[in-house]
Amino acid sequence: MIKPIVPVSNVTVLDGPKVIKVASGTTSDDYESLVKFVVVSRTAKVLVQLVEAGSADIKYKVLGSADDQDYITLCTDITLNNGESTYEVFSDPWMFFDVQCKSASGGTGVVSVKVVRGG
């Protein structure tokens, strides 16, 4: 197993052919990290599934980084309506991912995220 070069805190390391990470939380008016994770093998595809399980629309974005310092936006300001679900698939060689969510129009949304790493 290859270890990350930079120290990583508060993240989940995904290693192996298929590992699932599940997180859920409520949204506020500003973007906040819902789940941050590391993919050790840079050749894997990563699927991020989001489900809005509350009563308010949410917006989400996914950030990627090679070093956990400088993140770029992989997808941004995508609205997920009340009760809907969606997914994003990433096959670029990002090692660090950060899934962030916020309320789309004020109020509190409830969102869950499932992360699957494929070989």
A tleap script that builds the chain and sets N, CA, C and O, in Angstrom:
source leaprc.protein.ff14SB
mol = sequence {
  NMET ILE LYS PRO ILE VAL PRO VAL SER ASN
  VAL THR VAL LEU ASP GLY PRO LYS VAL ILE
  LYS VAL ALA SER GLY THR THR SER ASP ASP
  TYR GLU SER LEU VAL LYS PHE VAL VAL VAL
  SER ARG THR ALA LYS VAL LEU VAL GLN LEU
  VAL GLU ALA GLY SER ALA ASP ILE LYS TYR
  LYS VAL LEU GLY SER ALA ASP ASP GLN ASP
  TYR ILE THR LEU CYS THR ASP ILE THR LEU
  ASN ASN GLY GLU SER THR TYR GLU VAL PHE
  SER ASP PRO TRP MET PHE PHE ASP VAL GLN
  CYS LYS SER ALA SER GLY GLY THR GLY VAL
  VAL SER VAL LYS VAL VAL ARG GLY CGLY
}
set mol.1.N position { 0.829 -1.177 0.000 }
set mol.1.CA position { 0.000 0.000 0.000 }
set mol.1.C position { 0.876 1.244 0.000 }
set mol.1.O position { 1.800 1.348 0.807 }
set mol.2.N position { 0.604 2.177 -0.880 }
set mol.2.CA position { 1.344 3.427 -0.962 }
set mol.2.C position { 0.759 4.397 0.047 }
set mol.2.O position { -0.456 4.590 0.089 }
set mol.3.N position { 1.595 5.000 0.847 }
set mol.3.CA position { 1.155 5.970 1.835 }
set mol.3.C position { 1.159 7.363 1.224 }
set mol.3.O position { 2.038 7.673 0.420 }
set mol.4.N position { 0.188 8.219 1.588 }
set mol.4.CA position { 0.206 9.600 1.105 }
set mol.4.C position { 1.481 10.312 1.542 }
set mol.4.O position { 2.004 10.044 2.623 }
set mol.5.N position { 1.981 11.213 0.709 }
set mol.5.CA position { 3.207 11.942 1.000 }
set mol.5.C position { 2.969 12.993 2.078 }
set mol.5.O position { 3.812 13.191 2.953 }
set mol.6.N position { 1.828 13.662 2.016 }
set mol.6.CA position { 1.550 14.716 2.985 }
set mol.6.C position { 0.705 14.158 4.122 }
set mol.6.O position { -0.066 13.223 3.905 }
set mol.7.N position { 0.830 14.706 5.328 }
set mol.7.CA position { 0.003 14.246 6.437 }
set mol.7.C position { -1.468 14.544 6.147 }
set mol.7.O position { -1.805 15.601 5.613 }
set mol.8.N position { -2.309 13.628 6.494 }
set mol.8.CA position { -3.735 13.775 6.239 }
set mol.8.C position { -4.477 13.592 7.554 }
set mol.8.O position { -4.252 12.620 8.275 }
set mol.9.N position { -5.359 14.529 7.858 }
set mol.9.CA position { -6.171 14.386 9.055 }
set mol.9.C position { -7.639 14.516 8.679 }
set mol.9.O position { -7.982 15.206 7.719 }
set mol.10.N position { -8.483 13.869 9.421 }
set mol.10.CA position { -9.930 13.917 9.212 }
set mol.10.C position { -10.359 13.467 7.833 }
set mol.10.O position { -11.305 14.023 7.275 }
set mol.11.N position { -9.699 12.486 7.274 }
set mol.11.CA position { -10.098 11.934 5.988 }
set mol.11.C position { -10.148 10.417 6.103 }
set mol.11.O position { -9.568 9.828 7.015 }
set mol.12.N position { -10.839 9.805 5.177 }
set mol.12.CA position { -10.913 8.356 5.115 }
set mol.12.C position { -10.067 7.893 3.943 }
set mol.12.O position { -10.212 8.418 2.839 }
set mol.13.N position { -9.190 6.928 4.154 }
set mol.13.CA position { -8.362 6.395 3.081 }
set mol.13.C position { -9.081 5.210 2.458 }
set mol.13.O position { -9.428 4.253 3.149 }
set mol.14.N position { -9.305 5.278 1.138 }
set mol.14.CA position { -9.969 4.200 0.426 }
set mol.14.C position { -8.918 3.393 -0.314 }
set mol.14.O position { -8.180 3.933 -1.139 }
set mol.15.N position { -8.848 2.105 -0.023 }
set mol.15.CA position { -7.888 1.237 -0.667 }
set mol.15.C position { -8.540 -0.113 -0.878 }
set mol.15.O position { -9.250 -0.605 0.000 }
set mol.16.N position { -8.307 -0.720 -2.037 }
set mol.16.CA position { -8.927 -2.004 -2.341 }
set mol.16.C position { -9.834 -1.870 -3.540 }
set mol.16.O position { -10.113 -0.759 -3.991 }
set mol.17.N position { -10.300 -2.998 -4.065 }
set mol.17.CA position { -11.090 -2.949 -5.286 }
set mol.17.C position { -12.426 -2.231 -5.130 }
set mol.17.O position { -12.851 -1.533 -6.051 }
set mol.18.N position { -13.100 -2.382 -3.992 }
set mol.18.CA position { -14.355 -1.671 -3.755 }
set mol.18.C position { -14.505 -1.422 -2.266 }
set mol.18.O position { -14.600 -2.361 -1.475 }
set mol.19.N position { -14.527 -0.170 -1.895 }
set mol.19.CA position { -14.756 0.222 -0.513 }
set mol.19.C position { -15.822 1.293 -0.539 }
set mol.19.O position { -15.787 2.184 -1.388 }
set mol.20.N position { -16.757 1.220 0.368 }
set mol.20.CA position { -17.859 2.190 0.383 }
set mol.20.C position { -17.711 3.079 1.609 }
set mol.20.O position { -17.461 2.594 2.712 }
set mol.21.N position { -17.866 4.370 1.408 }
set mol.21.CA position { -17.874 5.362 2.490 }
set mol.21.C position { -19.233 6.032 2.458 }
set mol.21.O position { -19.679 6.478 1.401 }
set mol.22.N position { -19.895 6.109 3.594 }
set mol.22.CA position { -21.208 6.729 3.671 }
set mol.22.C position { -21.157 7.832 4.723 }
set mol.22.O position { -20.625 7.636 5.816 }
set mol.23.N position { -21.707 8.977 4.386 }
set mol.23.CA position { -21.790 10.090 5.332 }
set mol.23.C position { -23.101 10.804 5.111 }
set mol.23.O position { -23.658 10.759 4.014 }
set mol.24.N position { -23.602 11.463 6.141 }
set mol.24.CA position { -24.808 12.269 5.988 }
set mol.24.C position { -24.720 13.456 6.925 }
set mol.24.O position { -23.973 13.439 7.903 }
set mol.25.N position { -25.488 14.481 6.616 }
set mol.25.CA position { -25.474 15.668 7.442 }
set mol.25.C position { -26.504 16.664 6.963 }
set mol.25.O position { -27.221 16.420 5.993 }
set mol.26.N position { -26.570 17.777 7.644 }
set mol.26.CA position { -27.483 18.848 7.265 }
set mol.26.C position { -26.693 19.980 6.630 }
set mol.26.O position { -25.498 20.138 6.878 }
set mol.27.N position { -27.373 20.760 5.816 }
set mol.27.CA position { -26.713 21.845 5.106 }
set mol.27.C position { -27.024 23.185 5.747 }
set mol.27.O position { -28.022 23.339 6.451 }
set mol.28.N position { -26.156 24.149 5.494 }
set mol.28.CA position { -26.368 25.530 5.917 }
set mol.28.C position { -26.311 26.405 4.672 }
set mol.28.O position { -26.344 25.894 3.553 }
set mol.29.N position { -26.225 27.712 4.858 }
set mol.29.CA position { -26.212 28.626 3.715 }
set mol.29.C position { -24.854 28.729 3.038 }
set mol.29.O position { -24.754 29.312 1.958 }
set mol.30.N position { -23.801 28.176 3.644 }
set mol.30.CA position { -22.455 28.217 3.078 }
set mol.30.C position { -21.973 26.801 2.801 }
set mol.30.O position { -22.372 25.850 3.474 }
set mol.31.N position { -21.098 26.674 1.788 }
set mol.31.CA position { -20.542 25.360 1.484 }
set mol.31.C position { -19.722 24.843 2.667 }
set mol.31.O position { -18.905 25.566 3.237 }
set mol.32.N position { -19.956 23.578 3.025 }
set mol.32.CA position { -19.198 22.907 4.067 }
set mol.32.C position { -18.880 21.498 3.595 }
set mol.32.O position { -19.659 20.895 2.857 }
set mol.33.N position { -17.734 20.971 4.021 }
set mol.33.CA position { -17.356 19.606 3.663 }
set mol.33.C position { -18.301 18.621 4.336 }
set mol.33.O position { -18.510 18.669 5.548 }
set mol.34.N position { -18.864 17.733 3.538 }
set mol.34.CA position { -19.678 16.654 4.089 }
set mol.34.C position { -18.844 15.393 4.215 }
set mol.34.O position { -18.968 14.652 5.190 }
set mol.35.N position { -17.993 15.151 3.227 }
set mol.35.CA position { -17.078 14.016 3.299 }
set mol.35.C position { -15.814 14.367 2.536 }
set mol.35.O position { -15.867 14.913 1.434 }
set mol.36.N position { -14.669 14.043 3.143 }
set mol.36.CA position { -13.363 14.251 2.526 }
set mol.36.C position { -12.654 12.912 2.575 }
set mol.36.O position { -12.626 12.264 3.621 }
set mol.37.N position { -12.076 12.486 1.450 }
set mol.37.CA position { -11.467 11.160 1.427 }
set mol.37.C position { -10.281 11.114 0.490 }
set mol.37.O position { -10.115 11.974 -0.375 }
set mol.38.N position { -9.449 10.084 0.679 }
set mol.38.CA position { -8.246 9.864 -0.110 }
set mol.38.C position { -8.407 8.583 -0.903 }
set mol.38.O position { -8.856 7.572 -0.364 }
set mol.39.N position { -8.046 8.614 -2.173 }
set mol.39.CA position { -8.000 7.408 -2.998 }
set mol.39.C position { -6.525 7.123 -3.243 }
set mol.39.O position { -5.853 7.862 -3.962 }
set mol.40.N position { -6.026 6.047 -2.642 }
set mol.40.CA position { -4.596 5.746 -2.699 }
set mol.40.C position { -4.166 5.390 -4.110 }
set mol.40.O position { -3.140 5.885 -4.576 }
set mol.41.N position { -4.913 4.555 -4.800 }
set mol.41.CA position { -4.587 4.196 -6.171 }
set mol.41.C position { -5.159 5.251 -7.110 }
set mol.41.O position { -6.372 5.456 -7.150 }
set mol.42.N position { -4.303 5.910 -7.853 }
set mol.42.CA position { -4.770 6.978 -8.735 }
set mol.42.C position { -5.363 6.467 -10.045 }
set mol.42.O position { -5.734 7.277 -10.895 }
set mol.43.N position { -5.464 5.173 -10.233 }
set mol.43.CA position { -6.025 4.633 -11.464 }
set mol.43.C position { -7.497 4.256 -11.310 }
set mol.43.O position { -8.130 3.837 -12.278 }
set mol.44.N position { -8.035 4.397 -10.132 }
set mol.44.CA position { -9.400 3.966 -9.864 }
set mol.44.C position { -10.421 5.001 -10.324 }
set mol.44.O position { -10.128 6.193 -10.426 }
set mol.45.N position { -11.618 4.512 -10.595 }
set mol.45.CA position { -12.759 5.391 -10.796 }
set mol.45.C position { -13.423 5.574 -9.440 }
set mol.45.O position { -13.460 4.656 -8.622 }
set mol.46.N position { -13.938 6.760 -9.219 }
set mol.46.CA position { -14.628 7.064 -7.978 }
set mol.46.C position { -16.042 7.507 -8.319 }
set mol.46.O position { -16.236 8.402 -9.141 }
set mol.47.N position { -17.031 6.880 -7.689 }
set mol.47.CA position { -18.423 7.256 -7.872 }
set mol.47.C position { -18.900 7.899 -6.584 }
set mol.47.O position { -18.760 7.327 -5.503 }
set mol.48.N position { -19.469 9.099 -6.705 }
set mol.48.CA position { -20.024 9.807 -5.562 }
set mol.48.C position { -21.521 9.934 -5.804 }
set mol.48.O position { -21.946 10.585 -6.759 }
set mol.49.N position { -22.326 9.312 -4.939 }
set mol.49.CA position { -23.782 9.388 -5.047 }
set mol.49.C position { -24.300 10.301 -3.950 }
set mol.49.O position { -23.919 10.158 -2.788 }
set mol.50.N position { -25.172 11.244 -4.315 }
set mol.50.CA position { -25.757 12.161 -3.349 }
set mol.50.C position { -27.268 11.978 -3.351 }
set mol.50.O position { -27.878 11.800 -4.405 }
set mol.51.N position { -27.870 12.023 -2.160 }
set mol.51.CA position { -29.316 11.907 -2.006 }
set mol.51.C position { -29.777 13.032 -1.095 }
set mol.51.O position { -29.259 13.192 0.009 }
set mol.52.N position { -30.765 13.824 -1.560 }
set mol.52.CA position { -31.363 14.854 -0.724 }
set mol.52.C position { -32.523 14.182 0.002 }
set mol.52.O position { -33.494 13.770 -0.633 }
set mol.53.N position { -32.434 14.070 1.312 }
set mol.53.CA position { -33.414 13.302 2.076 }
set mol.53.C position { -34.265 14.173 2.988 }
set mol.53.O position { -35.009 13.653 3.820 }
set mol.54.N position { -34.167 15.474 2.847 }
set mol.54.CA position { -34.932 16.369 3.717 }
set mol.54.C position { -36.046 17.051 2.951 }
set mol.54.O position { -36.712 16.432 2.121 }
set mol.55.N position { -36.242 18.313 3.228 }
set mol.55.CA position { -37.338 19.051 2.596 }
set mol.55.C position { -36.864 20.304 1.877 }
set mol.55.O position { -37.682 21.140 1.494 }
set mol.56.N position { -35.556 20.448 1.687 }
set mol.56.CA position { -35.027 21.640 1.029 }
set mol.56.C position { -34.052 21.242 -0.078 }
set mol.56.O position { -33.317 20.263 0.051 }
set mol.57.N position { -34.056 22.007 -1.158 }
set mol.57.CA position { -33.102 21.775 -2.238 }
set mol.57.C position { -31.693 22.094 -1.738 }
set mol.57.O position { -31.506 22.946 -0.869 }
set mol.58.N position { -30.704 21.392 -2.303 }
set mol.58.CA position { -29.316 21.644 -1.927 }
set mol.58.C position { -28.482 21.905 -3.176 }
set mol.58.O position { -28.898 21.591 -4.291 }
set mol.59.N position { -27.317 22.472 -2.979 }
set mol.59.CA position { -26.309 22.599 -4.021 }
set mol.59.C position { -25.086 21.837 -3.546 }
set mol.59.O position { -24.800 21.785 -2.350 }
set mol.60.N position { -24.361 21.241 -4.499 }
set mol.60.CA position { -23.143 20.531 -4.121 }
set mol.60.C position { -22.045 20.839 -5.110 }
set mol.60.O position { -22.288 21.275 -6.235 }
set mol.61.N position { -20.822 20.598 -4.653 }
set mol.61.CA position { -19.655 20.664 -5.518 }
set mol.61.C position { -18.654 19.635 -5.029 }
set mol.61.O position { -18.654 19.261 -3.856 }
set mol.62.N position { -17.802 19.179 -5.936 }
set mol.62.CA position { -16.773 18.213 -5.603 }
set mol.62.C position { -15.432 18.820 -5.999 }
set mol.62.O position { -15.264 19.312 -7.115 }
set mol.63.N position { -14.484 18.780 -5.074 }
set mol.63.CA position { -13.149 19.321 -5.298 }
set mol.63.C position { -12.153 18.168 -5.351 }
set mol.63.O position { -12.355 17.136 -4.711 }
set mol.64.N position { -11.081 18.344 -6.114 }
set mol.64.CA position { -10.036 17.331 -6.206 }
set mol.64.C position { -8.665 17.955 -6.015 }
set mol.64.O position { -8.453 19.123 -6.342 }
set mol.65.N position { -7.732 17.168 -5.481 }
set mol.65.CA position { -6.379 17.659 -5.230 }
set mol.65.C position { -5.389 16.512 -5.353 }
set mol.65.O position { -5.729 15.355 -5.106 }
set mol.66.N position { -4.170 16.840 -5.735 }
set mol.66.CA position { -3.091 15.854 -5.778 }
set mol.66.C position { -2.281 15.858 -4.484 }
set mol.66.O position { -1.552 14.907 -4.202 }
set mol.67.N position { -2.410 16.946 -3.684 }
set mol.67.CA position { -1.546 17.083 -2.506 }
set mol.67.C position { -2.268 17.480 -1.219 }
set mol.67.O position { -1.603 17.704 -0.207 }
set mol.68.N position { -3.585 17.576 -1.214 }
set mol.68.CA position { -4.391 17.991 -0.067 }
set mol.68.C position { -4.124 19.448 0.334 }
set mol.68.O position { -4.477 19.862 1.438 }
set mol.69.N position { -3.514 20.208 -0.546 }
set mol.69.CA position { -3.259 21.629 -0.288 }
set mol.69.C position { -3.994 22.506 -1.302 }
set mol.69.O position { -4.725 23.426 -0.934 }
set mol.70.N position { -3.787 22.207 -2.571 }
set mol.70.CA position { -4.367 23.000 -3.649 }
set mol.70.C position { -5.482 22.192 -4.310 }
set mol.70.O position { -5.223 21.207 -5.001 }
set mol.71.N position { -6.714 22.616 -4.091 }
set mol.71.CA position { -7.879 21.929 -4.646 }
set mol.71.C position { -8.406 22.675 -5.860 }
set mol.71.O position { -8.384 23.905 -5.907 }
set mol.72.N position { -8.881 21.913 -6.843 }
set mol.72.CA position { -9.581 22.513 -7.975 }
set mol.72.C position { -11.005 21.969 -7.970 }
set mol.72.O position { -11.275 20.893 -7.435 }
set mol.73.N position { -11.894 22.723 -8.567 }
set mol.73.CA position { -13.294 22.331 -8.615 }
set mol.73.C position { -13.515 21.370 -9.766 }
set mol.73.O position { -13.231 21.695 -10.919 }
set mol.74.N position { -14.023 20.184 -9.455 }
set mol.74.CA position { -14.314 19.183 -10.479 }
set mol.74.C position { -15.737 19.327 -10.999 }
set mol.74.O position { -15.983 19.103 -12.185 }
set mol.75.N position { -16.668 19.693 -10.143 }
set mol.75.CA position { -18.032 20.059 -10.547 }
set mol.75.C position { -18.559 21.003 -9.479 }
set mol.75.O position { -18.250 20.841 -8.299 }
set mol.76.N position { -19.356 21.992 -9.885 }
set mol.76.CA position { -19.744 23.027 -8.934 }
set mol.76.C position { -21.183 23.492 -9.107 }
set mol.76.O position { -21.756 23.434 -10.195 }
set mol.77.N position { -21.742 23.952 -8.003 }
set mol.77.CA position { -23.071 24.568 -7.949 }
set mol.77.C position { -24.146 23.778 -8.683 }
set mol.77.O position { -24.943 24.343 -9.432 }
set mol.78.N position { -24.161 22.490 -8.467 }
set mol.78.CA position { -25.183 21.642 -9.065 }
set mol.78.C position { -26.308 21.508 -8.049 }
set mol.78.O position { -26.076 21.156 -6.893 }
set mol.79.N position { -27.525 21.793 -8.490 }
set mol.79.CA position { -28.681 21.746 -7.598 }
set mol.79.C position { -29.281 20.355 -7.575 }
set mol.79.O position { -29.483 19.727 -8.615 }
set mol.80.N position { -29.560 19.891 -6.385 }
set mol.80.CA position { -30.240 18.616 -6.169 }
set mol.80.C position { -31.545 18.944 -5.452 }
set mol.80.O position { -31.540 19.405 -4.311 }
set mol.81.N position { -32.670 18.700 -6.140 }
set mol.81.CA position { -33.974 19.067 -5.598 }
set mol.81.C position { -34.419 18.109 -4.499 }
set mol.81.O position { -33.913 16.993 -4.384 }
set mol.82.N position { -35.354 18.556 -3.714 }
set mol.82.CA position { -35.903 17.796 -2.603 }
set mol.82.C position { -36.287 16.384 -3.040 }
set mol.82.O position { -37.061 16.201 -3.980 }
set mol.83.N position { -35.732 15.386 -2.341 }
set mol.83.CA position { -36.064 13.990 -2.600 }
set mol.83.C position { -35.347 13.353 -3.770 }
set mol.83.O position { -35.553 12.169 -4.040 }
set mol.84.N position { -34.515 14.096 -4.471 }
set mol.84.CA position { -33.814 13.552 -5.634 }
set mol.84.C position { -32.463 12.958 -5.248 }
set mol.84.O position { -31.940 13.201 -4.161 }
set mol.85.N position { -31.912 12.165 -6.179 }
set mol.85.CA position { -30.556 11.655 -6.020 }
set mol.85.C position { -29.826 11.786 -7.350 }
set mol.85.O position { -30.444 11.888 -8.410 }
set mol.86.N position { -28.520 11.781 -7.274 }
set mol.86.CA position { -27.690 11.888 -8.469 }
set mol.86.C position { -26.331 11.271 -8.163 }
set mol.86.O position { -26.051 10.886 -7.028 }
set mol.87.N position { -25.496 11.182 -9.186 }
set mol.87.CA position { -24.144 10.689 -8.954 }
set mol.87.C position { -23.181 11.361 -9.915 }
set mol.87.O position { -23.566 11.855 -10.974 }
set mol.88.N position { -21.922 11.363 -9.516 }
set mol.88.CA position { -20.820 11.871 -10.329 }
set mol.88.C position { -19.756 10.779 -10.365 }
set mol.88.O position { -19.504 10.121 -9.356 }
set mol.89.N position { -19.131 10.586 -11.531 }
set mol.89.CA position { -18.059 9.607 -11.673 }
set mol.89.C position { -16.787 10.347 -12.062 }
set mol.89.O position { -16.790 11.170 -12.977 }
set mol.90.N position { -15.702 10.045 -11.357 }
set mol.90.CA position { -14.410 10.681 -11.607 }
set mol.90.C position { -13.383 9.609 -11.935 }
set mol.90.O position { -13.224 8.642 -11.190 }
set mol.91.N position { -12.688 9.785 -13.051 }
set mol.91.CA position { -11.644 8.830 -13.418 }
set mol.91.C position { -10.284 9.503 -13.582 }
set mol.91.O position { -9.295 8.840 -13.892 }
set mol.92.N position { -10.233 10.815 -13.376 }
set mol.92.CA position { -8.953 11.522 -13.421 }
set mol.92.C position { -8.125 11.143 -12.189 }
set mol.92.O position { -8.678 10.684 -11.190 }
set mol.93.N position { -6.812 11.332 -12.254 }
set mol.93.CA position { -5.927 10.833 -11.187 }
set mol.93.C position { -5.878 11.710 -9.933 }
set mol.93.O position { -4.790 12.093 -9.502 }
set mol.94.N position { -7.021 12.034 -9.342 }
set mol.94.CA position { -7.026 12.814 -8.112 }
set mol.94.C position { -6.849 11.885 -6.931 }
set mol.94.O position { -7.435 10.803 -6.888 }
set mol.95.N position { -6.053 12.302 -5.985 }
set mol.95.CA position { -5.817 11.495 -4.790 }
set mol.95.C position { -6.738 11.918 -3.648 }
set mol.95.O position { -7.168 11.081 -2.856 }
set mol.96.N position { -7.040 13.205 -3.561 }
set mol.96.CA position { -7.867 13.740 -2.485 }
set mol.96.C position { -9.157 14.301 -3.078 }
set mol.96.O position { -9.135 14.988 -4.099 }
set mol.97.N position { -10.266 14.004 -2.433 }
set mol.97.CA position { -11.575 14.505 -2.847 }
set mol.97.C position { -12.249 15.167 -1.647 }
set mol.97.O position { -12.063 14.752 -0.503 }
set mol.98.N position { -13.034 16.201 -1.933 }
set mol.98.CA position { -13.793 16.900 -0.898 }
set mol.98.C position { -15.180 17.175 -1.468 }
set mol.98.O position { -15.314 17.941 -2.422 }
set mol.99.N position { -16.225 16.552 -0.887 }
set mol.99.CA position { -17.607 16.750 -1.322 }
set mol.99.C position { -18.221 17.780 -0.392 }
set mol.99.O position { -18.302 17.565 0.818 }
set mol.100.N position { -18.657 18.911 -0.962 }
set mol.100.CA position { -19.207 20.007 -0.167 }
set mol.100.C position { -20.646 20.270 -0.576 }
set mol.100.O position { -21.002 20.147 -1.748 }
set mol.101.N position { -21.481 20.637 0.409 }
set mol.101.CA position { -22.893 20.896 0.164 }
set mol.101.C position { -23.323 22.166 0.890 }
set mol.101.O position { -22.705 22.586 1.868 }
set mol.102.N position { -24.403 22.767 0.381 }
set mol.102.CA position { -25.032 23.908 1.048 }
set mol.102.C position { -26.500 23.947 0.656 }
set mol.102.O position { -26.916 23.279 -0.291 }
set mol.103.N position { -27.281 24.728 1.384 }
set mol.103.CA position { -28.685 24.905 1.050 }
set mol.103.C position { -28.795 25.710 -0.238 }
set mol.103.O position { -28.019 26.640 -0.460 }
set mol.104.N position { -29.755 25.358 -1.086 }
set mol.104.CA position { -29.912 26.062 -2.363 }
set mol.104.C position { -30.640 27.387 -2.191 }
set mol.104.O position { -30.365 28.338 -2.924 }
set mol.105.N position { -31.556 27.469 -1.243 }
set mol.105.CA position { -32.345 28.699 -1.101 }
set mol.105.C position { -32.647 29.004 0.358 }
set mol.105.O position { -33.756 29.418 0.696 }
set mol.106.N position { -31.671 28.802 1.207 }
set mol.106.CA position { -31.893 29.021 2.627 }
set mol.106.C position { -32.559 27.812 3.257 }
set mol.106.O position { -33.015 26.912 2.551 }
set mol.107.N position { -32.616 27.786 4.547 }
set mol.107.CA position { -33.199 26.641 5.229 }
set mol.107.C position { -32.173 25.538 5.397 }
set mol.107.O position { -30.994 25.718 5.093 }
set mol.108.N position { -32.626 24.408 5.879 }
set mol.108.CA position { -31.734 23.300 6.152 }
set mol.108.C position { -32.117 22.104 5.298 }
set mol.108.O position { -33.260 21.647 5.333 }
set mol.109.N position { -31.171 21.602 4.538 }
set mol.109.CA position { -31.372 20.391 3.765 }
set mol.109.C position { -30.695 19.225 4.458 }
set mol.109.O position { -29.785 19.412 5.266 }
set mol.110.N position { -31.139 18.034 4.141 }
set mol.110.CA position { -30.530 16.824 4.681 }
set mol.110.C position { -29.990 16.040 3.497 }
set mol.110.O position { -30.732 15.724 2.568 }
set mol.111.N position { -28.700 15.726 3.528 }
set mol.111.CA position { -28.086 15.058 2.381 }
set mol.111.C position { -27.253 13.880 2.867 }
set mol.111.O position { -26.630 13.929 3.928 }
set mol.112.N position { -27.259 12.817 2.061 }
set mol.112.CA position { -26.360 11.698 2.338 }
set mol.112.C position { -25.494 11.465 1.114 }
set mol.112.O position { -25.911 11.693 -0.021 }
set mol.113.N position { -24.280 11.007 1.373 }
set mol.113.CA position { -23.296 10.772 0.316 }
set mol.113.C position { -22.763 9.364 0.458 }
set mol.113.O position { -22.427 8.922 1.557 }
set mol.114.N position { -22.687 8.660 -0.666 }
set mol.114.CA position { -22.071 7.339 -0.689 }
set mol.114.C position { -20.926 7.407 -1.696 }
set mol.114.O position { -21.109 7.887 -2.815 }
set mol.115.N position { -19.752 6.930 -1.302 }
set mol.115.CA position { -18.570 6.939 -2.163 }
set mol.115.C position { -18.162 5.506 -2.433 }
set mol.115.O position { -17.999 4.710 -1.509 }
set mol.116.N position { -17.995 5.179 -3.722 }
set mol.116.CA position { -17.582 3.838 -4.120 }
set mol.116.C position { -16.337 3.968 -4.974 }
set mol.116.O position { -16.305 4.758 -5.917 }
set mol.117.N position { -15.309 3.193 -4.646 }
set mol.117.CA position { -14.066 3.172 -5.407 }
set mol.117.C position { -14.043 1.903 -6.236 }
set mol.117.O position { -14.125 0.799 -5.698 }
set mol.118.N position { -13.933 2.059 -7.529 }
set mol.118.CA position { -13.877 0.899 -8.416 }
set mol.118.C position { -12.477 0.672 -8.923 }
set mol.118.O position { -11.673 1.602 -8.983 }
set mol.119.N position { -12.179 -0.562 -9.288 }
set mol.119.CA position { -10.852 -0.890 -9.798 }
set mol.119.C position { -10.666 -0.553 -11.232 }
set mol.119.O position { -9.589 -0.780 -11.785 }
savepdb mol mol.pdb
quit
